[in-house]
Amino acid sequence: MTTYAKSTGRRFWFRPQWAAALVALVIALLVPLYLQIHSPYWLHVLIVAYFYAILASSWSLLAGYAGQFSFGHMAFMAIGAYTTGLIGRLVRLTTAPTGMCAEIPLPGRDLWLVFINTVGDNCLELGKVNMPAGTLIYRPPILSGIILGALIAGLAGLAIGALVLRFKAAYLALFTIAFSEILRTLIRGEPQITRGDHGLRVAPLFPQTISRVPDYYTMLAILVASLLFMYWLASSRVGLFLRAIREDEEAAAARGVDVVRYKVLTFVITSMLAGLAGAFFAHYITILSPNIIVLPQMGLVIAMAIIGGVESLAAAAIGGMIIQISLELLREFEAWRLVIFGALLILTLRFARNGLLAPLLQRLSGTVPRAESREEASQAELGEEVGA
Amino acid sequence: MKYFLSLCTTGVIMGVIYALMALGLTLIFSILRVINFAHGEFYMLGGYASYFILSTFTGLHPLLAVPLAGLIAALIGLAFEIAFLRPMHQGRIERPDEYAILITFGLSFFLMNLALAVFGPYPHRPPSFFQGAVRLGFVNVSADRLTASILSLALLTLLLLIINKTWIGIALQAVSQNKDAAAVVGINPLRMNTLAFGLGVGLAATAGALLAPSFLIVPDVGAVPSIRSYVIIVLGGMGSIQGSILGGLLIGLVESLGAGYFPDPSRALNYKTAFGLVIFALVLLFRPRGFFGRKEV
């Protein structure tokens, strides 16, 4: 409770952790100036690292604050990515009706929303004979695809959350693991719509330039915005309720917290953040395949959050970046890299529940570790002696 | 009608094997109160172990590799239980429920990547138990799959006998019903935990070794069988042995009939696993504790 009161104290901007965050942000803003000239490849590595940082920190909001474990975070990411990818492939705006496709006139404007069929001849091509000369055909704006991607990921989160979050935490884990595997099978099994393993081509966000700098700043902006939003949420009443639910669900319910509602709310928010990150990432890498949802990918995000420190959003985000960058640095070890991180994940869980980075961050920022975590640490040491 | 009956036959044949694997998960849950999220990776381990044994000792009959594979996986399971799950039951871990989910998922991540690093992404296939196919009523069943099914049935029967008739089985049941009372009458719950985990993952590995000649082995081969097992234990009722056997048979039938009557046969196989998710959702909506589950959902 003391840590809660402290972090929302009056001298908000003078706290050391915010000063450190500001310095980190300035460095992150300046880095492309150097990398753009000397090593564009590392710019790419950093963009991917920010992408994983968003996923790891939003996963840790659900796990570390609400105590719910989703193994479907990558599936929600993929829903965002595939939504915007499929809109780009199958939806067009035209100034005249095709008469061949499924289409809806947009109210107030001379525009038709046209859905291209996936079976048989392309109806838009066939419909061109019906359309008067000078008819314009547009792709829908990329931003609309990204927003819809986040919304649909949130809707899927709402449906699953409402169904599963009434039960014990293990049910969410069980259901989301099944959901993500089946989503992957469906994407792979419907190649007429999704292009399956051939890969779905997605339009780049910044087609005018081959430089990665605009993508870098966009991904950085999404990361910073989602971190700020999650920190605001965690320090609000909602965050307080979530911690109460995590400590003791029945006690929280007895004190009048609508437990299921706040769990579902958090699940929807984290699913939307994953969908948003995925939708933007789709326009960055410009090709999607069902393999983005395989379980090892999900395991990697969880390893990032846990090794960083699942109870701290910043630690999880930094954990994501550090692991993504180390994967790049340790390239020569190939598949063994993930074995190492798997072992590190298990050992962190067993011997350092607060993660490896979170205690370090606390020490740097001068926040005293909570009494119970110290107790836990001494217990773990004791356990080692007894267990051996 | 002929078509229906032949689909039922294949459904039951697969269902028995599904039940064997789900029974391992149930055994672990009923004793340790832990869902083993690495169950599919022990299935995978069983497949690789039998492949490895048979390629090292080439003269060995493929069937002999099956119990050996189960044993190897069981030993790995025992070691993992003692090192990582026992501290939880000794009250040395904060938030044990969360820890159990994460540590078993962590093990799954570790084992899957270990398999990828050691064996590579390319599929492996151990030799067949018996060549050819057997005519059963209206349908031809491959001898391998029939062997796997018959052995699974034998193993299921043996396990039921052990659980209901032997001292060890009754001790396991006692721990599952009430840990403290079991300790009072002289059963060491910690030892039963280790035993149940080793036995449970050994069953998953046995199922993996039995099905390895029929389906190829790749590092993520365990994903679909483990998800199927989760659906089965939710359907049968968490921790219920008869529930997981009945659930296994039912899922075998649903997959076989669902794929057989799917309107577009070319896509039927892709949707086979999706039926499981639908059943999962239906159970949660209408009967969250499954067929035989206890009331504490």
Interface residues (C-beta under 8 A of the other chain):
Chain A: A63 G67 F69 F71 L163 V164 F167 K168 A169 A170 Y171 A173 L174 F175 I177 A178 F179 E181 I182 T185 L186 R188 G189 E190 V294 L295 P296 G299 L300 I302 A303 I306 E334 A335 W336 L338 V339 G342 A343 L345 I346 L349 R350 R353 E372 E376 Q379 A380 L382 G383 G387
Chain B: I35 F37 A83 F84 R86 P87 Q90 R92 I93 E94 R95 D97 E98 Y99 I101 L102 I103 F105 G106 L107 S108 F109 F110 L111 M112 N113 L114 L116 A117 G120 D220 A223 V224 I227 Y230 V231 V234 R267 N270 Y271 T273 A274 G276 L277 F280 A281 L284 L285 P288 V297
